[in-house]
Structure formats: structure tokens, C-alpha cells
Amino acid sequence: MSADAQNKEQKMLEDINAKLERIASALEAGVHTPQALEIDPAVDAFVWHTEPDMLMPVPNVNRVAFDLLQGIDLVRNILLENTQRFANGFAANNALLWGARGMGKSSLVKAVHAKINEDTPNSLVLVEINREDIPSLPRLLHAVRDHDRRVILYCDDLSFDHDDTTYKSLKAVLEGGLEGRPENVVFYATSNRRHLMPRDMMENERSTAINPAEAVEEKVSLSDRFGLWLGFHTCSQDDYLAMIDAYVAEHALTGEQSDIHHDALEWSVTRGARSGRVAWQFIQDLAGRQGRALG
């Protein structure tokens, strides 16, 4: 082989190597390498953000006091007991809080977290992950896996629509993955849907699949990963008025109870529902009419 041919071949190999190095660098830059993140010991609550991955501190959590959650005594106590066992280092279940809107599902998660930390300061960390960030959940688990404090991962209003395959990654992370759920982590989610899927989506799977039972089982198996299913239902009039009375006493609002009840019932009629959220919205209106600000 002539010297010119050898030089050309050498130059070609150098060009190929250079291109391969650029491709490798680009691929490495695009890979999210999980990193352990510092959790500020002075803060009990964070919101998970991606791009870049970070835990944003929430010094003042928007929440309702545990004792003000009326009409949900059974599920309230079940979640408190499960969370207390988790905080004590014992086995605990993932929990799915599902059911009627405005009945205190997300409020209960935050209230339970606060109540346990009142008795044992800094024992629990609450980390909220947004629905659209569920694919990053494995990185979040890696980030908190080795921390001394125990962590509640919390996703509000979790649900999945047609053609959304994100639920498969969540299902694997909750129990079925190779590493499994870290011992210092429990996952709580709230949803208006018991199985996290639209009913028509599940019915469509049943009608079009070769094996309908297996198709529906694939969808339902996600909610099965939650050991606790806590149902929230529309409250009765008595429960609604009990919520009103608790808020009035908590915030020292004035007025005859009969008049406040009458106005509160009228308020619920205009909203077309009775719930904890409607009760709180009435209390805000009542406080405003009395020239009061609610903290």
C-alpha cells in the first residue's frame, strides 16, 4: 500500500473515532444519572422538580389541622396508624385515597404528616411529585434511598388517560421493580378514580382485547400495588355542619349557630354539593363578611 493510501486510511480512521467520541459525549449528556440529594434537616416538606433534578423546600405547607377533618374518621385513623408505623420504622403500606372531590384526601395526607411531626419533630419528610413527573420517580427514589429520615412520596390527583403508558413505570416502582421500594419510603396518592383509569378506557379494553380479563387485569393491577384503599364519599348534612362548627370554633368567628347553619346550607345548595372544600369556602366568605383574615 502506498504512503498516500496509508495516510488517507489513517485520516479516515481518525475522523471515525472523532465522530464516535462526539456521539458518545452526546449520549452521556442526555442520560440522567441519579444523584443523591441533600435534604435540609430544618425542612419537613419539599416539591420534586426535574430538569435539573432538585427538591424545592416548602417551609410553610398549606394544610388543615388534623382535628378539623370531620366526617372521615375511619379513613383518617387508618392512614394515621399506617403512617405512625412507618415513622416508627415498621412495615407500612402504600396508600391510595380515592373518591369524591373536596372531601379532604390531600388535606388528610398533609395533616397526618404534620401531626406525627408534632409528636416526633423531623421524623417524616413529605415530598410531593407532580403527575407529569411520574416517569422521573426512579430517580427520586434513588435520591432519597439512603437518607436517615423516612419519606412520604405524595402525588395529588393521580390518574391516567387513554394511551398513557406512564402507569407501567409507576407499577414497577411501587413493588415490582428489581430494587423495589426503599425501606425508608412510602407512596401515597389521591385520585377521584378507584382504579386510576377512566371507566370507558377499561370497558374499551374489555371489548377489544383477545383476552378481555387479562386486558382489564393489566389496568387494575396498578391500584392493587396500593395496600390501602381509602374511600372518600360525599358527606351527609350533619357531617357538613360539623365541619362548619369546627372551623367557626377554630377561627373564633361570631354569630348564632342557627343562622350560620342556615347560611352554610344555602351556600352548599349554590355549589350543588356538600364537602369539606365547600365548607372551607363558606368559612372564607363568612370571615370576609366579618372583616377577618384567615391564617
Secondary structure, 3 states (H helix, E strand, C coil): CCHHHHHHHHHHHHHHHHHHHHHHHHHHHHCCCCCCCCCCCCCCEEEEECCCCEEEECCCCCCCCHHHCCCCHHHHHHHHHHHHHHHCCCCCCCEEEEECCCCCHHHHHHHHHHHHHHHCCCCEEEEECCHHHHHHHHHHHHHHCCCCCEEEEEECCCCCCCCCCHHHHHHHHHHHCCCCCCCCEEEEEEECCCCCCCHHHHHHHHHHCCCHHHHHHHHHHHHHCCCEEEEECCCCHHHHHHHHHHHHHHCCCCCCHHHHHHHHHHHHHHHCCCCHHHHHHHHHHHHHHCCCCCC
